[in-house]
Amino acid sequence: MFVPIPSFAVAAMDAPLLVESMLPSPNRSSSEDSFGLRVLCEPWPITPDLGLESSIVNRIRVLEAANSPFLLGKAKGEYWAEIKESLRNSSYQREYYRGLDFENRDLLIRERKHSCYEVFREILLRNPSLEEAAAYPPQENFISFLNEKRDALDVSHPGHSPAEVDRLEILFLKEVEKDLVKNGSGSIHIIGNLN
């Protein structure tokens, strides 16, 4: 997902050039120069993307209401509070957008994992004999399987950006869900997580 950077944020990235223009010159007093430097060195205010932030909050609430195991066992409201604090601590608009984009992708991955998990659980509920015959708790195995895929992608795609690896993980999760829906109890993802 591309997040455009507003023109005022681009101007903030040009601040070093502005600082150079404020260096002492024979035409300015030293008090004017130091005041100008202090003003230019102050951080620009961050303008939050309230629409995307609101979307993230609502999506987190859906996962919280479903008691998703993919929110790291955090209490309701805690997951968003940590994200919000991180975003508010951004020094620059570009850093804020980068953080917001990361959190949006991370949440999309968690949502995809949860969706796969829900389909997996539904298959087990319709086929109780599968869970009874399993050597290990199948739900725990399935969660581990989904979480370990990221490590495998990181190893198999060295040098790729986190955003590229996120995209690959999302594609993988879509395929897992598609297979579970299509093949039900015959899915390789069911059979592989019962042994």
Backbone hydrogen bonds, N-H to C=O, Kabsch-Sander energy under -0.5 kcal/mol:
donor,donor_aa,acceptor,acceptor_aa,energy
9,A,6,P,-1.0
10,V,6,P,-1.4
11,A,7,S,-1.9
12,A,8,F,-1.3
13,M,9,A,-1.3
14,D,10,V,-0.8
14,D,11,A,-0.8
15,A,12,A,-1.4
17,L,14,D,-1.1
18,L,14,D,-1.3
19,V,15,A,-2.5
20,E,16,P,-1.9
21,S,17,L,-1.3
22,M,18,L,-0.7
22,M,19,V,-1.3
23,L,20,E,-1.3
28,R,25,S,-1.6
33,D,29,S,-1.9
34,S,30,S,-2.4
35,F,31,S,-2.0
36,G,32,E,-2.4
37,L,33,D,-2.3
38,R,34,S,-2.2
39,V,35,F,-2.4
40,L,36,G,-2.4
41,C,37,L,-1.8
42,E,38,R,-0.8
42,E,39,V,-0.8
50,L,48,P,-1.3
53,E,49,D,-2.6
54,S,50,L,-2.4
55,S,51,G,-2.0
56,I,52,L,-2.5
57,V,53,E,-2.6
58,N,54,S,-2.4
59,R,55,S,-2.3
60,I,56,I,-2.5
61,R,57,V,-2.3
62,V,58,N,-1.7
63,L,59,R,-1.8
64,E,60,I,-2.8
65,A,61,R,-2.7
66,A,62,V,-1.4
67,N,64,E,-1.6
68,S,63,L,-2.5
71,L,68,S,-1.1
72,L,69,P,-0.6
74,K,71,L,-1.5
78,E,75,A,-2.0
79,Y,75,A,-0.8
81,A,77,G,-2.0
82,E,78,E,-2.1
83,I,79,Y,-1.7
84,K,80,W,-3.2
85,E,81,A,-2.3
86,S,82,E,-2.1
87,L,83,I,-2.5
88,R,84,K,-2.7
89,N,85,E,-1.3
90,S,87,L,-1.6
96,Y,92,Y,-2.1
97,Y,93,Q,-2.7
98,R,94,R,-2.4
99,G,95,E,-2.4
100,L,96,Y,-2.8
101,D,97,Y,-2.7
102,F,98,R,-2.2
103,E,99,G,-2.6
104,N,100,L,-2.3
105,R,101,D,-2.3
106,D,102,F,-2.9
107,L,103,E,-2.3
108,L,104,N,-2.1
109,I,105,R,-2.2
110,R,106,D,-2.1
111,E,107,L,-2.8
112,R,108,L,-2.4
113,K,109,I,-2.6
114,H,110,R,-2.4
115,S,111,E,-2.4
116,C,112,R,-2.4
117,Y,113,K,-2.6
118,E,114,H,-2.5
119,V,115,S,-2.0
120,F,116,C,-2.6
121,R,117,Y,-2.8
122,E,118,E,-2.2
123,I,119,V,-2.2
124,L,120,F,-2.1
125,L,121,R,-2.5
126,R,122,E,-2.0
127,N,123,I,-1.2
130,L,127,N,-1.8
131,E,127,N,-0.7
132,E,128,P,-2.0
133,A,129,S,-1.8
134,A,130,L,-0.6
134,A,131,E,-0.7
135,A,194,L,-2.0
141,N,137,P,-2.2
142,F,138,P,-2.5
143,I,139,Q,-2.3
144,S,140,E,-2.4
145,F,141,N,-2.6
146,L,142,F,-2.5
147,N,143,I,-2.5
148,E,144,S,-2.8
149,K,145,F,-1.0
150,R,146,L,-0.5
150,R,147,N,-0.7
151,D,147,N,-0.6
152,A,148,E,-1.9
153,L,149,K,-2.4
154,D,150,R,-2.6
155,V,151,D,-2.1
156,S,152,A,-2.5
157,H,153,L,-1.2
160,H,157,H,-1.6
165,V,161,S,-2.2
166,D,162,P,-2.7
167,R,163,A,-2.0
168,L,164,E,-2.0
169,E,165,V,-2.4
170,I,166,D,-2.5
171,L,167,R,-2.2
172,F,168,L,-2.4
173,L,169,E,-2.6
174,K,170,I,-2.2
175,E,171,L,-2.0
176,V,172,F,-2.3
177,E,173,L,-2.4
178,K,174,K,-2.5
179,D,175,E,-2.5
180,L,176,V,-2.5
181,V,177,E,-2.6
182,K,178,K,-2.4
183,N,179,D,-3.0
184,G,180,L,-1.8
186,G,183,N,-2.4
187,S,184,G,-1.9
190,I,187,S,-1.1
191,I,187,S,-2.4
192,G,188,I,-2.5
193,N,190,I,-0.8
194,L,191,I,-1.3
195,N,191,I,-0.6
